[in-house]
């Protein structure tokens, strides 16, 4: 049996050594392209070469790679099928080889056949080829290669033509290699590769021949240079080579699946429904591990939202299996062990990956029980009312209040035969968070070809706030159009612009495009694709319009101050902490600057004070800010700081702040800055903390934002001082005194409650029932605090000896607190405090659990408590007897 690691290496070596392809490492799951969410195919990192925007740096111009890919968001998402089919994944590896105007069909077709027959040793009689119905050339080459004509099937555009991702771009026919997994998987008597796409037929390799260009009118013309883009999914080919029934049973995923089965105490293959949950957790654990390694962190937007959504989906299926959060660490560790040799960054980022995933698990744990209970109630009510749709408002409440992604709500609804009103969900989202406008100020997924088919934008914003421009192109909803309407959110490309496009951590400019008729179109944001600047506006404009482009100058001045203060912050941190400080990210806006840097520990208050004092001294000195364009090697020789991992052109822009001949800060930077630090006024550090293992974040305010912050803080301090009629210097002493008094009173209250509980619970001793040499006491009590109940349980246990004690405290609002304790003799007989609490909590609309000896939980509705306690007591007495 070939291991997946052997297949991966054999493929790369085959094309590298036998066919002179340069072996190129996998690129990040975060693509170097702001219009794409995630890297979803092997060709993504080579797009500039396929489009002719850049010359490939390989000699000859051909490459091979094993690309890590993720399809967990957007139209290409397979997430609904993951775990429910033998071959769908959110993360996968794509083996590929690529030709940039070099070899073509006559070469790659025989090479592909050579590899699968002579290297992978696949059975010829199980292989089928599909080609585009008009591509006779490929069919003839396959025949010459040795494939029988009857095994070469022609198909239409839907199956065997690779179109451009947008309205225009390179395209061409493709040829797919399929493997027959066996007649036992046939879906019907008519099952055939030419008639269906069931689990019997596995597409293992797709050869795409990019030989034409499609324009926006869907006219085709031949490309001067023809390209090849192939893709073979490692999971799929490993499944075929290893003779297993699904990709989950390959050596890529089976070790992960085994670990989940172990910690969940479930055997894979015993129950189809359980198997779905096991597969989902295995796939999703792998995906989030790789996403975290590539710097994606859970959030409510973009890639971070995708990570959070799939992680929470995995956690929910763990919840279904009875796992208590957090449970992902041992699973993630198996992923790391399985893949660290192929992807060394996983080992380097091990601690960060584990810590970030566990943090997100704990965050979700806080809301899961409440949210799960809410949706179960909702589903039950809908079924009782014979309704089939979860209203959009309810779905939004689950998202907004309980942190349930819409996709998770949809999945739970499907399991109960319900649908979700997605339109209503979106409407609620817009109403509550003004999503219509907010979404217009974020880059959304689009087709990059709509933008890059424009000349580079001339940027004049370093020296000008306005300029006269011409509209070159307009993009609306991913399509290039001649004009936009009043209601359209449109992306406008100008020939020149003063608008800074978001990059290098600096936020993009906003402002106006003034039309010749006097109308103003508000620019909501500015971003760039390659070297094309894109202005997002709402309103009517047409190609060829002459406009006056005018930025919001006052906002830009504040952005410049905050960008300059970010440079001074880095210089001050290095001055105070040493050269160990290395920038790992930044975000510069008009009201704040955020700076991320590597450092192994938290900064002390004294260190932060030194950093802040140093920055303010440089502001007061009025350092001179200047920029210079120079060769990158010369810039590095001068000591200019570059951001690790950032791509730079040969000529770079160097931003320096100096005091006479003394250089305070010197960095490679394309952003906008002040000419003199004296204009900044002052700065204030407002926070410092960890964002991942070994990475800290400092947030700093300056200029107007710093003044407003300090003014608000002073007002709050004055309010407290006036309220307690003390000087502001005495506030800390006053707070300490109040806290100490509160601690004393809380301790006294707790002691009194414990004494009350022990006094009350002592009367329960005589009510305990005999059971097999021990005692059983199950009772409902009224409104005792958890600590008091625990004290009472300990008292009863010490007095009763071998025993099972179950106490349920009912509060005035009808909620229930549950606690159970079982001694070892009862545990050996099969009594479990954890199971008892789960049973009671479930009946009361809540959740809980713990160990066999001790457990606690809570419920929301005590109406069924008495009935379930009778049932629980009966079960314990039967086991105990």
N, C-alpha and C positions, 0 to 999 in steps of 0.2 A: 504494500500500500504506500503510495506516495504521500508524504506529508505536505501540507500546504506551503510550508516554508521552502520545501524542495521545489515545488511547482513555481513559486515566486522567483526563486533564484535561477532556475533553469530557463524560464521565459526571458528574464533580463539578460542572462549570459548568452542565450541563443541569438538575440538581436544585437547585443553589444559586440560579441566576438565573431559571430558568423556573418553578420550583415552590417557591421560598421556603424551601428546606431550609438550615439552618445547616451550613456546611462545617466538620466536626470533624476535627482531625488524628488520624492513627493513634496509638493507645495503644501502650504498650510490649508486647513479647512476654512480659514478666513481668506477669501480670494483678494488678489491685488486689483480690485475693481469695485468701486462703490455701488454699482448697479446690481451686483449679485449678492445674495444672502449667504450662501455657502458654496464651497467647491463641490460640485455634483457630478463631475466627469473628468476623465484624465486629460482632456484637451484644454481645460480651462486655462492652465498656466501658459499654454502655447497660443492663445487667441491672437495676440499681437502679431505673431509670425504668420498665422493663417490669413489674417486680414491685410497683411503687407504693411502694417504700421511700423514694424521693426524687423531688422534683418536677424535671422536665427544665428546664434553664436557657435554653431556646430559645423564641423567640417568632416564629412559631407553633411548637408543640411537635413539630418534625420536624427530621431531621438527615440528612446524607450524609457518607460517609467512604470512604477507601481504606485498609483495615486490613491491616497485615502480620500474617500468621498462621503458626503452626507446628504441624504434627501429626506429632510424631516420638516420642511416648511415650503409653502408655495405650491405651484401646480404640479411639480414633479414628486411631491411627497407620496411615499408608500406607507405611511404610518398606519392607516386603517387596516392594511393587510398584514402588517408585521405580527408574527406569532400565530396567525390564522392560516397561513399558507406555508409550504415547505421552503420558500425561497425569497421572501421579501424582507428587506432590512432598512433601517434608518442610516446605518453606517456600513460601508463595504469597501473593499479594495479593488481598484480597476487596473488590470494589466493592460498596457497599451504600447503601440509603436506608431511613429508619426513621420511623415515625409512632407517637407516644406518645399514643394516644387522640384522634388528629386525623383525617387522611384514611384511607380504607380501600379496599376492592376497586374501587369505582366510579371511583376516581381513579387508583390505581397501575397497574391493568391497561392502560388506554389510554396512560398515560405510558410504560410499558415498551415497548409496541408502537411508539409514536412514536419512541422512542430507537433501537431496533434497526433499524427500517425507514428512517427519515428521516435519522438521524445516522450510524449504522454502515453503512447501505445494504446490509443483508443481503437475500438472495433470499427472497421470501415463500414460494416453492414448495419451499424446503428447511427450512421451519420447522414444527414440530409443538408442540402444547400438551397437557400432561397435567394433569388436575384430579382432586380427590378425588371418589370415586364418589357421594357424597351432597351435593356442593357444586354444585347446579344454578345457583346465583346466579352463580358465577364463569364457568360455561360460557356463560350468557346474555350476560354482559358481554363476554367474548371475541368472541362472535358479532357483537354490536353494534359492536365495535371494527374488525371487518372480517376476522376469521379464519373460513374456511369450517368448517362444522360437522363435516365428515368429518376435519378435522385437529385436532379437540379430542377427546382420548381420556380416558375415565374409568378411574381405577385405585384400588386399595384402600389401606388404612392403611399397609401396608409402604412404599409408594412415595410417597404423596401426603398424608400426615398427619404434621404435626410435633408429636411428643409432648413432654411435659416431660422434662428430663434425669433426674428422679428419680420418686418415687412420687406427687408432686403438683406442681401449678404450672400456669401459663398454657400453652395449646396451641391447635391449630387446623389446618385444612386448608391445603395449599399447592398452588401452581400452578407447574409447571415449563415452561420454554421450551427446546426441544430443536432441534438443528441436524443435518440429514442431511449427513454428510461425503462421501457418494457411494456408489453401488452397488458400486464396485470393492472396498469394504471389507466387504461383506456376509459374514456368517459361514455362511449356508446359503441354500438356495432359499426357505426360509420366513422369512428375516430381516425383522423389522419392529419398529418402536418399541414395539408393544404386546406383543411376544413375547420380546424379548431385550435385553441390555445390552452388545452388542459394541462394537467401536471405531468402528462406522459412526455411531452415534447419540451426539451430544455434548450433554449438559445444559449450557446456558450461563447460565441465570438461574433462581433459585428465589425465588418470592414466597410468603412465609409470612404467613398471616392469623391472628393470635392473637386469637381471639374467644370462647374458652371457658376454663374452669378445671376441671382434673381433680383431685378429692380423692383421699385415700389408698385409698378403696374403689373408685376408678376411676369414680366418678359425675361427670357433666359438668354444669356450669352456665354460663350466659352471663355473660361479663365486662361490667361496666358500661362500661368504656372499652376499645375494641378497638384493637389495635396492628398495625403492619405491620413486618416484618423481611425485607429482601431481600438476596440475595447473588449476585454475579456474579464468578466467578474471572477475574482479569485475564489469566492465562496462557492459559486456555481461549478467551476471546473474542478474544485477540490471534492465537491459532492459526487461528481461523475467518476473521478479517478479513484475515490475511496469506496465507491459502491454502496453509499448509504442513501437513506430515503429522503433526507432533507439537508439543507445547508447547516441546520442547527446540530446535526449529528456528525459534522466534520470535526477535525482536530482544532479548528479555529474557534468553535463555539461550544463544543461538548464539555471541555473542562470548566467553562463558566456555568453551563447548565448543571453540571454535577455539583458544583459548589452551592448553587441556589437550592437544588434538591436536598442537599445535606442540611443546610441551615433551616430549611422549611419543613424538614422531615416528611418530604413527599417524594415518591418514586416516579421518575419520568416514565411515561407510557402506561401508567395505571388508570388515568382518568383524562379524557380529552379536554375537559374544561380546565383542569389544573395545568395540563401541558401548555395551553395557550398562555396562561399567566407566567409559567416558567420561561417560555420562549421570549415573551415580551420583556421580562426583566433582564434576561441574558443579552438580548439585542440592545436594549436601551442603556444598560450599564456600560457596554462597550462604546456606544456612541458618545455618551456624556463624558466618559473618560478621555476620549480623544479630543472632544470639543474643549474641555477644561485645559488640556495640555497645550492647545493652540491659543490660549488666552481668552476664551469666551467664558463669561461669568453669567450666572442666572440674573435675569432682569425682566422687566415687563415690556421690552421693546426688541425688535429685530432678532439678531442671533441669540441674545440672552433670553428672549421669550421662548424661542424654539428649545433651547436647552432646558429651561424651567418646565416647559410643557411635557417634553418626553421623560424628564426625570420624575415628575409628579405622576405621570402615567405608570412608570415602573413602580413607584412607591405605592400607588393605589392597588396594583396587582399583588404587591407584597402584603398589603393590608388584607386583601382577599384570602391570601394563603395563611393568614394568621401570624405574620411576622410583625414584630414590634419595631417601630422606627427609633433610632437609625439602624439600618441593617446592611447598608450597601458596602461598607468598608471591605469585608472579606471577599466580596464579589469583585470589587474594583481591583483588589490586589491580585486576583487571578488574571484579570485582563492585563494588568501591568506585566505580570510574569510571562504571559503568553506572547506579548507583542514587543517587549522591551528590546529584544535583539534586532528586530526589523526597524523599530522606531525608537532610537536612543533618547529622544526628548521626553518620552514617557517616564523613564527612570529619573531624568534630571528634574522633572516637575512632579515627582511622586507625592511629596508632602503637600504641595499646593493643591493637587487634584483631590487627594483624600480629604483634606481640610475643607475645601470649598463645597464638595458634594455633601459632606456631613453637616455643614452649616445649613445648606438648603434643605436637607432632610429634617433637621430640627425645626426650621422655620415652618415647613409644611406640617409637621407633627402637631403644631399648636392649633392649626385650623382644620386638619383632616377630620377629626372626630365630629366636630360641630357641623362641618360642611357635608360630611357623609350622612349624618343623621338627618340633616335638612333635606337633602335630595331624596333619601329613602322615603321620608314623609311625603314629599312632593309627588313622587312616583305612585305611592300607595293611594294618595288622594285622587290623582288623575285617573287611575284605573278604577277606583270606586265610582267616580263620576263618568266613567266610560269615555274619557277623553284620550287623545292620542298625541297631543303636542305639548311640550314644555314651553310656556310663554317666554318671549324674549326678555321680559323684565326679570323673570325668575332666573333665567340662565345668567343674566348680567349680575344679579345679586350674588349668585354662587361665585362668579368671577371676582367681583369687586369686594365682597365681604369675606369670602372663605378662600380666595386664591385658587379656585378651580378654573383652569383654562377651558375655553369653550370646547376644544377638542375632547377634553376629558368628560365634560357634561354630555356631549354627543355620544360618546362611547357607552356611558352608563345608560343613556336613554335607549340606544340600540339594543342593549342587552335585555331591556324590559319591553321591547317592541314599540318604543315611542320615538318621536322626532323632536327636534328643537327648532323653534322659530328663530332662525338666524337673522332674518330681516329685523325682527323685533329686538334682538340682541344688539345689532348694530345701531338701531335707533336709540336705544337706551344709552349705549356708549356715547353717542354723539350728544345727546341731551345733557348727560351728567358731566362729561369731560370736554365738551366742545371739540369733539374729535374731528369734525370736518376741517376746522382751521388748523388744529394741531397736526393732523396728518399731512397737511400741505406744507408744513415746515420741517418735514423729515424726508430724507431720500427714500423713495420706495423702489421695489424691484421693477426693473424695466429692461428693455433690450438695449445694450450698449451701442449697437450698430446705428441706432437712431441718432446718436450723438457723435460718434467718432467719424462718421462720414461728413464731417465739417472741417474746415481749416482750423489750425490752432488759433485760439483767441489772443488778441493783443491786450495785455494787461497794463493799464496806466495808473493803477490805484496807489502806487507808492508815492506818487507826487501830485495826483489830481483826485478831487472828490467828484468831478463831473466830466463828461465828455460826450461828443456827438457820435452816435453809432447808427448802424444799419442792422435790421433784423435779417439774419441769414437763414434761420430754420426755426420751426416750431414743432414741439412734440406734445401730443395730447393722448393720454392713456396708451402709451407705448407706440403710438403711430405718428409718423411724420405727416403734418398737415400744412396746407397753404395758409390757413387762418384759424383763429380760435374765436369762440363766442363769449358773450358776457359772463356766462356761468361756468366756463371752463377753467380748470386749474391747468395752466399751460407752462411748459418749459421752453424758454426762449434763449436762442443762441445769437449773440451779437458779434460783429466783426472786431470790436474793441470794447473795453469795459473798465470802469474804475472800481467795480465790485470785487472784493476779495472773496474767492471761493474757498469754502471750508476745507482746510488741509493743515497738516503739521500741528494739529491740536487747536488751531485758532478757528473760532466760529466764523461762518460766512457773513457777508454784509447784507443788510436790508436797505430799502430805500424806494425809489420810484423810477419808472420809465415814463418820460413825458412825451406824449405824441404831438405831432405838428398841429392838431386841432385843439391843443391845450389840455386834453384829458390826461390824467395821471393814472398809471397802473402800478399798484403797490408790489414791490419785489419782496416776497415773503421769506426767501432764503436764496443762497447762492452756493452751488457745489460744482465740482468739475469731474469730468470723465476724461482720463488722459490729460491732454492740454486744452480741452474744450471747456469753457466756463458756461454753466447753465444757470439761468435766472428763472426761478419759479414765480409765476404771477397768476393773478386771477383777472380775466377780462378779455376783451376783444382786441386782437392785433393780427397783422398779416405779414407774410414774408415780403421783404422789400421796404417796409415802413422805416422812415427815419425817426429816431428817437433821441431824446436827451437823457442819458443815464446819470442818475444823481443818487449817491449813497446817503444814508443817514449819518451825517458827518459827526454829530455830537456823540452818537453811539460808537462810531469808529474810534474817536479819540479815547473813549473809555476802554475799548478793547485794546488799543495800543498801549495804554498805561498798564493794563493787567498782563499783557504779553511781556512787556519789559520787566515788570516786577517778578514774573516767573523766571526770567533769566537771572535776575539778582538773587532770587530765592535759591536757585541751584548753586550760584557762586557762594552764597552765605552758608549753605549746608555743607559744602565741601570745605569751606574755611573752618567751620566749627567741628565737623565730624570726621573729616579726612577724605582721601581719595576713594574710599570704599563706596561713597555715594555715586550711583550710576542711574541716570534717568531711565525710567521704563514706561513713561507716558505722561501726557499732560492734556489739559483742556482749558482753553482761554476764552472767556466771554466778556461781556461789557460790565458785569457786576461781580465777577469773581475770577480767580485763577486756581486751578487744581494741578498739583505736581506730584507724580508718583516716582518713587525711587527705591533702589535696592538698599536694604539696611537690615541687619539681623535682629534689631530690638527696638522697643519704643523709645522715643526721645524723652528726656527728663524736662521738667518745667524750666530748669536753669538753661538747658541747651536751647529750648525754643525761644526763651527770652533773649539769649545771645544772638540767635539768628535774626530775630525781629529787630533788635537794636542795631545790628550791623546793616540790615537793609535800609532802615530809616536814616542811618548816618550817610549812606550813599545817596539817598534821595536828597538830603539836605546839602550835600556837597555839590549837587548839580553835575553829575557825571555826564560827559558828552557821549551821545549815542550816534553811531555812524555805521554805514553799510558799505560793503565792497564786494564786487564779484571777482572771483579768482579761481585758478585751477585747484581742484580738490586736494591734490597732493601738497600744494603750496599752503593751503589752508591748514592742513593737518600738521605741517612742519611748524607753522606759527602757533600751534597749540589750540586751535579751534576745536571745541567739543562737538562730536557728532553723536547722534542718537543711534544706539546699537540696533542693527537689523534694518535700519531705514535705507531706502535706495536713493542715491544721489547721482545727478548728472556729473559730467566731467567738470563743467564750470558751476561753481556753487556760490551762494550768497552768504557772506559772513557778517554777522551782527556783533558789534563790539561796544562796550561801555568802558570809558577810560577817564582817569583823573590825571591830566598831564600825560606823562609817559607811562603811568602805571595802568596796566590793563586789568580791570576788575572782572570782566566777563567777556568771553569770546566764543560764539557758537555758530554752527551752520544752521541757518534758519531762513525760511522763505516768507515769514510773517511780517506784519507791520509793527513799528515801534516808535517811541518818543525820541525826539532829538536831544532832549536834556531831561535827566531824571528829576530835576526840580519841579517839573510840571505835574509829577505824580502826587505831590503833597505829603502823603503819609501812607503807611501800610499797616495791616493788622492781621496776624495769624489767628484764624478762628477755630481750626481743628487739626489734629494729627492722629493717625491711627493706622492699623494694619488692614490691607485689602486682600492679602494672600500671604502665604509663607514667605518671609524674607522680603516682602514689598510693603513699603509704607506710603501713606498719602497725606500731604499737607495742603490745606485750603487757605488761601490768603485773599484778603480784600485790600483795595487801595483807592485813593482818590475819593470820589463822592460816596462809593459803597462803604468804605472804611469809616467815613464821617457819620453816615447814617447808622451804621452798626454801633459805633461808640456812643452816639447820642441816645439810641434806644436803650442801650445797656445802662447808661447813666440814669435815664429816667426810671427804669425799673428799680435800680438800687435806691434812688431817692424815695420811691414809693414805699419800699420796705422800711427804710430808715424813719420816714415820717409815721408809718403805721405803728412802729414800736417805740417811737420817740427816743431814738438813739442816733449817734453819729454813724456815718457809713462805714467807718473803720471798726465799729463794734458789731457789725452784722454777723460775721463769722462766729464770734463768741456766743451771740444770741441764738443762732441756729444750733450750735453744739449743745447748748443748755436745753433747748426744746427737744432735741433728739434724745438726750439722756433721760429727760422726764418721761418721754414717750416710751422709751425702752423699759423704764421702771414700772410704769402703769401697765404696759402690755404683759410684762412678766407676772405682775400681781393678778391680772385678769386671767391669764393662762393657768396660774396656780389655783385660783378659786374655781375655775371651770373643771380642772382635773380633780380637785377635792370633791366637787359636786358630783362629778361622774362616778368617782370611786364609791361615794356614799350611796348614790342611786343604784350603781351596778352591783353593789354587795347584796342587794335584795334579790338579784337575779339568780344567785347561786342555787337557791332551793328549787328554781324552776327548770334547771338543766335536766335533760332526759338521759337515761342510761342507754349505752350502745356498745356492746362488745368489750367490756372492761374499761370504758371511758365515758365521757359526758358530751352531750350535744346541746348547744344553746343557740337557737335561731330566733331573732326578735326584731320587731320594728320599734324604734324609739323616736322621741320628738326633739328635733332641733338641738343637737349637740355639735360643738365645733370638732373638726377632725382630730386635733391634738387631744381633746378630752376623750373622744371615742377610743383613740389608740391607748390612752392611759387606762381606760376601762377594760379594754380587751386584754391588756397585759395583766391587770388585776384578776380578771376571771380565769385567765389561763394559768396563773400561778396558783390559784385556789382550787381549780378543778382538776389540774394535772393533765393526763391524757385526754384531749378534748378537741372538739370543733366548735368554734364560736363565730357566728355571723350576726353582725349588727348593721342595721340600716337606719340612718338618721334622716327624718323627713323635715324639710325646712318649710317655713310659712308659704313660700311660693310654689310648693308642690314638688320641688326638686329633691333628689335623694343622694346622700353620700353613703357608700357601701364599704364595709371592711370585713375581711374574713381571715381567720387564723386556724391552722390545722397542725396538730403535733405529729411527729414522725410515725407513730403507730397507725394513725388514721391514713396518712399519706401512703403507707405501704399497702393498705387495703384498697387504694384507688381513689381516695378523696383528694381533691385538688382545690385549694383556696382560689387559685387563678380561674379555674373553670366555673366555680360557684359565682364569683363576682361577675364574670362575663355573662352568665346566664341571667342573673338578676338585672344587671345593667341593660342588657339587650331588651328585656321585657319592659324596662322603664324608659326606653328610647335613648339610651346612652351607651357608654362603652367603658371598659376597664379590664384589668387583668393583673397578672403578677406570677409569682412562684407558687408551687404547690403548697408551701408552708404559710405564705402570707400574700395577700393581694388587696387592692382597693380600687374603687371606681366610682362612677357617678351616673345618675339618670335624670331625665328632665320631667318625667311624669310618674307620680306615685300611685296612680289609679289602679295599676295592676300589681302593686307590690305585695299586698297580702296574699294573693293567689299564688304568686311565684314562690313566696317564702314557705308556704305549705308544701309545695312541690319539692323545693330544695331540701327541706327538713326530712321529708319522706325518703328521698334518694340517699341522704347521708346516713340515716338510720338503717336503711337496707344494706349499704356498703359496710357500715360499722358493725352491724350484727353478724 
